[in-house]
Every structure is written in structure tokens, then in C-alpha cells.
């Protein structure tokens, strides 16, 4: 684990604010995730990384890492232009021109798979594929959420909850000369994306773990049935995709799963501190500088309010990281132009000193900075451009 003095010395001459990626920690996380995959391939979730340089580094580290799960057609085209291949769109796309751009890449030999979860999606892509004279690979998104009385545990993604819902989509795909069924995906977000070890929340943690255990059984059941039914139709899929960083432990146990998606674990943002089954190293952070002393025991930094998406809960706020022990004020949090912090007795800061924060989520940090200053062995070894730094903004 890095110390405040370690980073302060390295970044003494770097203007604030700035973002960093600690390559030593990133590489440790990369090795740990490869090991956690249990022999399955790992597809990178680009939304949680958002840097071509970081994607390249991870993909080159081990043959375990194969392919990227993109989040928009424009991003997939951007990555294809830069030599990346085996691109899976994690979400359905509708804009005709964006889909046509990907079809052009497919006709040139790129491996790009579109996501669908309805007959309407399929027919839309089919019409464009017919017009373009290109056979398009498709992946069906199988919903992994579970229902209990008064509770929807999971996220609102695909309407395909079972083989009965999947079958009409499969039939529509296989009877079209312009489409092929490339794979199926099931993302158990309530397992992969929900912490179960939050400090001071014993009952909630216990409940979440119980719900997760039930969800894991149900996800495996749904995926297995879908694969077996497809095999009975003599259909052979190129991949069966599952999970995320937070569900690798269970996803790897499913024999029919060929690959697991992972993304956030490489940076290990703040929300990843709340899992019982794993702990990765905080490889990404950002720094703002102290500009005020409102009163004894309080410093105010310039900027810093980089809040994560999702529900507007306190856990979506960026958290002070280094020096350790700093606290946000409940009535101000991390602000657009200033962030006040309460100092512990053992910490002394001066005007101009950096304060390091960790974003609650992973890739969203990169939307705020053009580069990640790459650190290794006590020095800055490069600048890793973010999508923003390359002039790209996809959502």
C-alpha cells in the first residue's frame, strides 16, 4: 500500500488537480483477477477502464485476457480503429448510422458482436445488415435479477428472464441469413456490483449475502438451461459470458461459462472496499490541493467533487484517501469547486499540499482527466491517455 509521503514526493512538480494510475498496483490486480478467473477467459469491461493504454497493458499481460466488452457503438468503432478486436457490445444499440459503422468494421474482418434482448432488436439489426450485405453476430442478454415479494434484487436490464423468453429471439436469429447467434450473456449485477461487507452494517451485510447466495443458484440454473436448450438445437456458441469482478468466485464454477467480464477490479475504486470475498489494491486516484484553512483542524481543497453515477447515496461520493484519516463534512461532501475536510490530530497539511482521493467507481474517474500519470517504483514513468485525453466522449 502506498503512503502519502510516497505520492507527495513523486508528484511534487505536477499541477493539481491530476489523476494517477499506480502500475505496480494495477499489475498486482491484473495478476489477482487472472487467478480468480479459475481458468476462464476474462473479457475487459471498457467502461470501467476508459484508457487505451491501460486496456493494452492488461490485454498484453496474459492470454487469460481476451476481448473487450464495450458500452456504445461509437466506442467500439473507436477501439476497432486502434487495432482492438473481439468487441462485444454490452448493451443494445439502436442508432442506424452507429450500427452501420460497426457493420463496416465486421465486413473488413473485425470481430464485433451486438447485444439484443428482443425480437425488435433483432429485426432492426437484420434490416441494416441486409442493406449493408453483412452478416452480423449477435449476443442475447439473459436477465439475472431475481424477484421476491416486494423486492426486485438486481438491475432492470433485459426482459429475457428464462428460456421461454429467449426462444423466440433465438428462432428469429437462426432463420435469418443476415444474422448469427454468437453468444449469450448473463450479468448478475446484484452479486457482482453490490458490496456485502460495509462497515457498521451487520444486518444489511448478512441480508445481502443471503440474497446473493440465492441469486448465484438462480443465475447458474438459468444459464445452464439456456446453454443446454441451444445445444439441443445443435447451436454452438462462441462464448457464454457471465458476471463481473465481484462475482468471479461464483461465475467460474459454472462449467458452461466460457468467459467472465471484469473491469472495476483493475483500479479497485472506493466501492470495492465493501466486499467480503476479495480485496484488490487501490490503483487509481486523483489529487486536489489545499487552498484554505477555514479554522483549526479544517482544510479546504480546490475542487474534488467527482461523484459516481447511480443512486444519490453517500457511498457514491469520492473519499479522501491520503493522508489517511481525513473526513468529508456531511453537509458539504466533495464539492464542485471546493471540498472542506476535517483533519485528524496527527495530520498536518500546508497550503499547496495535495490531498489524494479515490473515486467511488472505476472508469468514471477518467471522464474528469485527460491523462493518468503512470507511476511505478517511486517515479512517474509515463502518461496514459484517457478517452477524454484522446478527444473521445461516448456517454
C-alpha positions as CSV (number, residue, x, y, z in Angstrom):
1,X,0.0,0.0,0.0
2,X,1.4,3.4,-1.0
3,X,1.9,6.2,1.6
4,X,1.1,9.9,1.4
5,X,4.8,10.8,1.5
6,X,5.5,8.4,-1.4
7,X,2.9,10.0,-3.7
8,X,3.6,13.6,-2.4
9,X,7.3,13.3,-3.4
10,X,6.6,11.7,-6.8
11,X,4.0,14.4,-7.7
12,X,5.7,17.4,-6.2
13,X,6.0,19.2,-9.5
14,X,2.7,18.1,-11.1
15,X,0.0,20.8,-11.1
16,X,-3.2,19.9,-9.3
17,X,-5.7,18.5,-10.0
18,X,-4.4,15.3,-11.6
19,X,-5.2,11.7,-11.8
20,X,-2.8,8.7,-11.4
21,X,-2.6,5.0,-12.1
22,X,-0.2,3.1,-9.9
23,X,1.2,0.5,-12.3
24,X,2.6,-1.7,-9.6
25,X,-0.8,-2.0,-8.0
26,X,-2.5,-2.3,-11.4
27,X,-0.2,-5.2,-12.3
28,X,-0.9,-6.9,-8.9
29,X,-4.6,-6.6,-9.5
30,X,-4.3,-7.9,-13.0
31,X,-2.5,-11.0,-11.8
32,X,-5.0,-11.5,-9.0
33,X,-8.0,-11.2,-11.3
34,X,-6.4,-13.7,-13.8
35,X,-6.0,-16.1,-10.9
36,X,-9.6,-15.5,-9.6
37,X,-10.9,-16.4,-13.1
38,X,-10.2,-20.1,-12.4
39,X,-9.0,-20.8,-15.9
40,X,-11.9,-19.0,-17.6
41,X,-11.1,-16.3,-20.2
42,X,-11.6,-12.7,-18.9
43,X,-13.2,-10.1,-21.1
44,X,-12.4,-6.5,-20.1
45,X,-15.2,-4.1,-19.3
46,X,-14.0,-0.9,-21.0
47,X,-16.5,1.3,-19.2
48,X,-14.5,0.7,-16.0
49,X,-11.1,1.4,-17.6
50,X,-11.6,4.1,-20.3
51,X,-7.9,4.3,-21.3
52,X,-6.5,2.7,-24.4
53,X,-3.1,2.4,-22.8
54,X,-4.4,0.6,-19.7
55,X,-6.5,-1.7,-21.9
56,X,-3.4,-2.6,-23.9
57,X,-1.4,-3.2,-20.8
58,X,-3.9,-5.6,-19.3
59,X,-4.6,-7.5,-22.5
60,X,-0.8,-8.0,-23.1
61,X,-0.2,-9.3,-19.6
62,X,-1.7,-12.8,-20.0
63,X,-3.6,-15.0,-22.6
64,X,-6.4,-15.2,-20.0
65,X,-7.4,-11.7,-21.1
66,X,-9.2,-11.8,-24.4
67,X,-11.7,-9.4,-25.8
68,X,-13.4,-6.2,-24.6
69,X,-17.0,-5.5,-23.6
70,X,-17.8,-2.0,-24.9
71,X,-20.6,0.2,-23.8
72,X,-21.5,2.1,-27.0
73,X,-21.2,1.5,-30.8
74,X,-19.1,4.7,-31.1
75,X,-16.7,3.4,-28.5
76,X,-16.5,0.0,-30.2
77,X,-15.7,1.8,-33.5
78,X,-13.1,3.9,-31.8
79,X,-11.3,0.8,-30.3
80,X,-11.5,-1.1,-33.6
81,X,-9.8,1.8,-35.4
82,X,-7.0,1.4,-32.9
83,X,-6.5,-2.3,-33.5
84,X,-8.6,-3.9,-30.8
85,X,-10.7,-6.9,-31.8
86,X,-13.3,-9.3,-30.3
87,X,-15.5,-6.5,-29.2
88,X,-18.8,-7.3,-27.5
89,X,-21.4,-4.6,-27.1
90,X,-22.6,-4.9,-23.6
91,X,-25.9,-3.0,-24.3
92,X,-28.3,-2.9,-27.2
93,X,-27.7,-0.3,-29.8
94,X,-30.3,1.4,-31.9
95,X,-28.9,4.3,-33.9
96,X,-28.7,3.1,-37.5
97,X,-25.6,5.0,-38.5
98,X,-23.7,3.8,-35.5
99,X,-24.6,0.2,-36.2
100,X,-23.7,0.6,-39.9
101,X,-20.2,1.8,-38.8
102,X,-19.7,-1.4,-36.9
103,X,-21.0,-3.5,-39.8
104,X,-18.4,-1.9,-42.0
105,X,-15.7,-3.0,-39.5
106,X,-17.2,-6.5,-39.5
107,X,-17.1,-6.6,-43.3
108,X,-13.4,-5.7,-43.0
109,X,-12.8,-8.7,-40.8
110,X,-13.2,-7.4,-37.3
111,X,-15.0,-9.5,-34.7
112,X,-17.8,-7.3,-33.3
113,X,-20.9,-8.7,-31.6
114,X,-24.1,-6.7,-31.0
115,X,-26.3,-7.2,-27.9
116,X,-30.0,-7.9,-28.2
117,X,-32.8,-8.8,-25.8
118,X,-35.9,-8.6,-28.0
119,X,-37.3,-9.6,-31.4
120,X,-37.5,-5.9,-32.2
121,X,-33.7,-5.5,-31.7
122,X,-33.1,-8.5,-33.9
123,X,-35.3,-7.2,-36.7
124,X,-33.8,-3.8,-36.6
125,X,-30.2,-5.2,-36.9
126,X,-31.3,-7.6,-39.6
127,X,-32.8,-4.8,-41.8
128,X,-29.5,-2.9,-41.5
129,X,-27.4,-6.0,-42.2
130,X,-29.4,-6.8,-45.3
131,X,-29.0,-3.3,-46.6
132,X,-25.3,-3.5,-45.9
133,X,-24.8,-7.0,-47.2
134,X,-23.0,-8.0,-43.9
135,X,-23.8,-11.0,-41.6
136,X,-23.9,-9.6,-38.1
137,X,-23.0,-11.7,-34.9
138,X,-25.5,-11.2,-32.1
139,X,-25.4,-12.0,-28.3
140,X,-28.6,-12.4,-26.3
141,X,-28.7,-10.8,-22.9
142,X,-30.3,-13.1,-20.3
143,X,-31.6,-11.3,-17.3
144,X,-30.1,-12.5,-14.0
145,X,-32.2,-10.4,-11.5
146,X,-34.4,-12.3,-9.0
147,X,-37.8,-11.4,-7.6
148,X,-39.0,-11.7,-4.0
149,X,-42.3,-10.4,-2.6
150,X,-41.8,-6.7,-2.6
151,X,-38.2,-6.8,-3.8
152,X,-36.5,-6.8,-7.2
153,X,-33.0,-7.9,-6.4
154,X,-30.9,-6.9,-9.4
155,X,-30.9,-4.3,-12.1
156,X,-33.5,-3.5,-14.8
157,X,-31.7,-4.8,-17.9
158,X,-33.0,-7.5,-20.2
159,X,-36.7,-8.6,-20.3
160,X,-35.5,-12.1,-21.1
161,X,-35.8,-14.0,-17.8
162,X,-35.8,-17.6,-19.0
163,X,-35.5,-19.9,-21.9
164,X,-39.2,-19.3,-22.7
165,X,-38.4,-15.7,-23.3
166,X,-35.2,-16.4,-25.1
167,X,-36.5,-19.0,-27.6
168,X,-38.5,-16.6,-29.9
169,X,-35.3,-14.4,-30.2
170,X,-33.2,-17.4,-31.0
171,X,-35.6,-18.6,-33.6
172,X,-35.7,-15.2,-35.3
173,X,-31.9,-15.1,-35.4
174,X,-31.2,-18.5,-36.8
175,X,-33.8,-18.1,-39.5
176,X,-32.2,-15.0,-40.9
177,X,-29.3,-15.3,-43.5
178,X,-28.0,-11.9,-42.2
179,X,-27.6,-12.8,-38.6
180,X,-25.7,-15.4,-36.5
181,X,-26.0,-16.2,-32.8
182,X,-22.5,-15.7,-31.4
183,X,-23.1,-16.0,-27.7
184,X,-25.3,-15.3,-24.6
185,X,-24.6,-13.1,-21.7
186,X,-26.0,-13.0,-18.1
187,X,-24.8,-10.3,-15.8
188,X,-25.6,-11.0,-12.2
189,X,-25.3,-7.3,-11.1
190,X,-26.7,-8.0,-7.7
191,X,-23.8,-10.3,-7.0
192,X,-21.0,-8.5,-8.9
193,X,-22.0,-4.9,-8.1
194,X,-23.3,-4.9,-4.6
195,X,-21.0,-4.8,-1.6
196,X,-21.7,-7.1,1.3
197,X,-19.1,-6.0,3.9
198,X,-19.9,-2.4,4.7
199,X,-18.6,-1.1,8.0
200,X,-21.2,-0.9,10.7
201,X,-24.0,-2.5,8.7
202,X,-24.1,-6.1,10.1
203,X,-27.7,-6.8,9.4
204,X,-27.6,-5.4,5.9
205,X,-24.4,-7.3,5.1
206,X,-26.0,-10.5,6.3
207,X,-29.1,-9.9,4.3
208,X,-27.2,-9.1,1.1
209,X,-25.0,-12.2,1.5
210,X,-28.1,-14.4,1.8
211,X,-29.7,-12.7,-1.2
212,X,-26.5,-13.2,-3.2
213,X,-26.3,-16.9,-2.4
214,X,-29.8,-17.3,-3.7
215,X,-29.1,-15.3,-6.8
216,X,-26.0,-17.3,-7.6
217,X,-28.0,-20.6,-7.6
218,X,-30.7,-19.0,-9.8
219,X,-28.2,-17.5,-12.2
220,X,-26.5,-20.8,-12.7
221,X,-29.8,-22.5,-13.3
222,X,-30.9,-20.0,-16.0
223,X,-27.6,-20.1,-17.8
224,X,-27.4,-23.8,-17.8
225,X,-30.9,-24.3,-19.1
226,X,-30.2,-21.8,-21.9
227,X,-27.0,-23.5,-23.0
228,X,-28.5,-27.0,-22.9
229,X,-31.5,-25.9,-24.9
230,X,-29.3,-24.3,-27.5
231,X,-27.1,-27.4,-27.7
232,X,-30.2,-29.5,-28.2
233,X,-31.0,-27.3,-31.2
234,X,-27.4,-28.1,-32.5
235,X,-26.3,-24.5,-31.9
236,X,-22.7,-24.0,-30.8
237,X,-21.9,-20.6,-29.2
238,X,-18.6,-18.9,-29.5
239,X,-18.9,-17.7,-25.9
240,X,-21.1,-17.8,-22.8
241,X,-20.4,-14.6,-20.8
242,X,-21.0,-14.2,-17.1
243,X,-20.5,-11.9,-14.2
244,X,-18.2,-9.1,-13.2
245,X,-15.3,-8.6,-10.9
246,X,-17.5,-9.0,-7.9
247,X,-18.9,-12.4,-9.0
248,X,-15.9,-14.2,-10.3
249,X,-15.8,-16.6,-7.4
250,X,-19.2,-18.0,-8.4
251,X,-19.2,-17.4,-12.1
252,X,-16.0,-19.5,-12.6
253,X,-17.8,-22.5,-11.0
254,X,-20.3,-22.8,-13.9
255,X,-18.9,-25.3,-16.4
256,X,-20.9,-23.9,-19.2
257,X,-19.4,-20.4,-18.7
258,X,-16.5,-19.7,-21.1
259,X,-15.6,-16.2,-20.1
260,X,-16.1,-13.7,-17.3
261,X,-16.2,-9.9,-17.7
262,X,-14.1,-7.8,-15.3
263,X,-13.3,-4.1,-15.2
264,X,-13.6,-2.3,-11.9
265,X,-11.2,-4.6,-10.1
266,X,-8.2,-3.3,-12.0
267,X,-8.5,0.1,-10.5
268,X,-10.3,-1.1,-7.3
269,X,-12.3,2.1,-6.6
270,X,-13.9,3.0,-3.2
271,X,-17.0,0.9,-3.6
272,X,-14.8,-2.2,-3.9
273,X,-13.8,-1.9,-0.2
274,X,-17.1,-3.3,0.8
275,X,-16.8,-6.9,-0.4
276,X,-16.2,-9.8,1.9
277,X,-14.7,-12.3,-0.7
278,X,-11.9,-10.2,-2.2
279,X,-9.7,-7.1,-1.8
280,X,-7.7,-5.5,-4.6
281,X,-5.3,-2.7,-4.4
282,X,-6.3,1.0,-5.0
283,X,-4.5,1.5,-8.3
284,X,-6.2,4.7,-9.4
285,X,-6.7,8.0,-7.6
286,X,-6.8,11.7,-8.1
287,X,-5.3,14.7,-6.2
288,X,-6.5,18.2,-5.4
289,X,-4.6,20.8,-3.5
290,X,-5.2,22.6,-0.1
291,X,-6.0,26.3,-0.7
292,X,-7.7,27.4,2.6
293,X,-7.7,27.0,6.4
294,X,-11.2,28.0,7.5
295,X,-10.4,27.2,11.1
296,X,-8.1,25.0,13.2
297,X,-8.5,21.3,12.2
298,X,-10.1,22.0,8.8
299,X,-8.6,22.4,5.4
300,X,-10.4,23.3,2.2
301,X,-9.2,21.9,-1.2
302,X,-9.9,23.3,-4.6
303,X,-12.4,21.1,-6.5
304,X,-12.7,17.4,-5.9
305,X,-16.4,16.8,-6.3
306,X,-16.3,13.9,-8.7
307,X,-19.5,11.9,-7.7
308,X,-20.3,8.5,-9.1
309,X,-23.4,7.6,-11.1
310,X,-26.3,5.6,-9.6
311,X,-28.5,6.4,-6.6
312,X,-27.5,9.6,-4.8
313,X,-26.2,7.9,-1.7
314,X,-23.2,8.9,0.4
315,X,-21.2,5.9,-0.8
316,X,-21.2,7.4,-4.3
317,X,-19.0,10.3,-3.1
318,X,-15.3,10.2,-3.7
319,X,-13.5,9.5,-0.4
320,X,-10.3,11.1,1.0
321,X,-7.5,8.5,0.6
322,X,-4.2,10.0,1.6
323,X,-3.2,11.2,4.1
324,X,-5.3,8.8,6.0
325,X,-7.9,9.9,8.5
326,X,-9.3,12.9,6.6
327,X,-13.1,13.2,6.7
328,X,-15.7,14.9,4.5
329,X,-18.3,17.1,6.1
330,X,-21.8,15.6,5.8
331,X,-23.4,18.9,4.9
332,X,-20.9,19.7,2.1
333,X,-19.4,16.5,0.9
334,X,-17.0,16.7,-2.1
335,X,-17.8,19.9,-3.9
336,X,-17.7,21.3,-7.5
337,X,-15.2,24.0,-6.7
338,X,-14.1,23.3,-3.1
339,X,-14.0,20.4,-0.7
340,X,-13.6,21.0,3.1
341,X,-12.0,18.2,5.1
342,X,-11.7,17.6,8.8
343,X,-8.1,16.8,9.8
344,X,-7.2,14.2,12.4
345,X,-4.8,15.3,15.1
346,X,-1.8,13.5,13.7
347,X,-2.1,15.1,10.2
348,X,-0.6,18.5,9.3
349,X,-1.1,20.0,5.8
350,X,0.2,23.2,4.3
351,X,-1.2,25.4,1.5
352,X,-0.5,23.8,-1.8
353,X,-0.2,20.3,-0.4
354,X,-2.0,17.6,-2.4
355,X,-4.8,15.5,-0.9
356,X,-5.5,12.2,-2.7
357,X,-9.0,10.9,-3.3
358,X,-10.4,7.6,-4.6
359,X,-13.4,7.7,-6.8
360,X,-16.4,5.6,-5.8
361,X,-16.4,3.9,-9.2
362,X,-13.7,3.0,-11.6
363,X,-13.8,4.3,-15.1
364,X,-15.8,7.4,-14.3
365,X,-12.7,9.0,-12.9
366,X,-11.3,9.1,-16.5
367,X,-14.1,11.4,-17.6
368,X,-12.6,14.1,-15.5
369,X,-9.0,13.9,-16.6
370,X,-7.1,13.8,-19.9
371,X,-4.3,11.6,-18.6
372,X,-3.5,9.2,-15.9
373,X,0.0,9.8,-14.6
374,X,1.5,6.4,-14.6
375,X,3.6,5.6,-11.5
376,X,6.0,2.7,-10.9
377,X,8.8,2.1,-8.4
378,X,8.7,5.6,-7.0
379,X,8.6,7.7,-10.2
380,X,6.4,8.8,-13.0
381,X,7.0,6.6,-16.0
382,X,4.5,7.9,-18.4
383,X,1.2,9.5,-19.2
384,X,-1.7,7.1,-20.1
385,X,-4.2,9.0,-22.1
386,X,-7.9,8.6,-21.1
387,X,-10.7,8.6,-23.7
388,X,-11.2,12.2,-22.9
389,X,-7.5,12.9,-23.5
390,X,-7.9,11.3,-26.9
391,X,-10.8,13.7,-27.7
392,X,-13.4,11.0,-27.2
393,X,-16.7,11.1,-25.2
394,X,-19.2,8.3,-25.6
395,X,-21.8,8.8,-22.9
